[in-house]
């Protein structure tokens, strides 16, 4: 098994990972964006995709964003999505992804890696607790812009 960061030309591997996310996160009626868009996303300097492969087949992976700070010269990493194919879960792949990613961030001068999990997603909460993350309670507020602006017109 191999854990690695995708390079900007590996759109097909990125699509394989998104399909895993689609299954793991039970994303009904999901339409994958065009390959041209995904290529642009992979080229962004503040975005990373990591995958776990066996025999060049994607078994799982994660996406993360780099956030430059104004409080510190060291960047933060926001782990956005992490998923492993259901038939490979509970085999240490997720923990290995976290370990490889945090090691990369440490070696590259990041100050912190953070991730959010919804309290009702017990599996995710227990997973992140088991990886040694420090739990910090916070509330997230979202502005669903289409909804906000439609309500303002009423």
N, C-alpha and C positions, 0 to 999 in steps of 0.2 A: 504494500500500500504506500502511496506517495501523496504528500500534501504539498501543494505549491500555489503560488500566485499566478493567475492567468495573465497573459500579455494581451495587448490591444488587438491582436489579430485572431484571437481564439473565440470568436463569436459563437461558433457551434457548441463549444464546451459551455459557454455562458448560457446558451439556450437549454442545454441538457440540465444545468443546475436550476434554471427557472422552472423547468418542468417538474423537478423534484420539489421545489417550493410549492408549486401548484398543488401537488398531491398532499404534501405534509400539512400545508396550511388550509387545505380543503377550499381552494379558491374556485368556486362554481362560476361557470360562464366566463372564465378568464380568456382574454384574447391577448396573445403575446404580441408585443410591439414589433414593428418591422426590423429586420436585421440591420438596416442602415442606422436606425436609432440606437440599437444595442451596441453597434460598433462605436458610435460617438460616445456613449456612456463609458465603454471600456477604455476609451482614450483619455477620459478626464483624469487630471492629475490628483484630484481629491477623492478618487473612488478606487476601491480595490475589490477584486473577486478572488477568493481562495477556494480551491477544490481539493477533494480527496479522490484519488483515482486508484483503480486496480485494473491492470491490463488495459490501460488507457480509457476505461469506462468510469464516468463520474458517478461516485457513490453518495456524495454529499458536498456541502460547501457553505460558504458564507460570503456576505457582502458587507463592506464597511466604508464609511466616509471619513476623510481626514478634515479636521476642523482647526484652522489656525486661530490662536487666541490673541487677545489684546492684554490679558492679565499676565501672560507668560510667553516666552519665546518658543516654548515646547508645544507641539501640536497635541490634540486629543484625537482619539479614534472612536467613532461611533459605530458599533457593530449593529448593522441594520437587520439582516436576516441570517439565520443559520438553520440548515436543514439537512437531514440524512435520509436516504431512501428507507422506507419502512422495513424492508427486508434486511437492512444492515444496521438498524438502530440497536442500541444497548450493546455495542461491541467496542466502545471506546473511540469511535470516529469523531464524534462531536467534541469530546474532551481533547483529542489530539489536534483538532482544528483550533480550538481555543489556545492550547499550549503553543502551537506553531505561530499563531497570529500574535499573541502577546509577546513571545520571544522576538519576533520581527520588530514589533513596535518598540520594545525596550532597546534593542540594538540600534534602532534608528532615532532614538532621542524623544520618543513620545512621553508625555507626562502621565497619561491615563487612557485606558480603554473602558468605555461604558456601553451598556446595553439595557434596553427596556424590556420588561415582560409584564403582561397583564396578570393581575393577581389571580384571576379565575383560570389561567392557563397553568394549572398545577404542575404539569410535566416540565414546562419551560422553567418555572420558578425553582423546582427541585433540581433541575439540571444545572442552572447557573449557581445555585448554592453549593452543589457538589464540585464545581470547578474552582472553588476558592475565592469567588468574587465577594466583595464586601457589599452587603445589601443596604440600600439607602431608599427610604420611602419618599416618594414624590408624586405629585399629581400632574398629569399631562392635560393640557387644554388644546383643542384643535379647532381651527376655523375651516370648516368645509365651505370653501369660497362660493361655489355655485349656490349652495343653500343660503348662505349669508346674504348674498346680493339679490337673490330672488325674493327673500323675505323683506328686504329694504324697499323693494318696489311696490309692495302691497300697501 
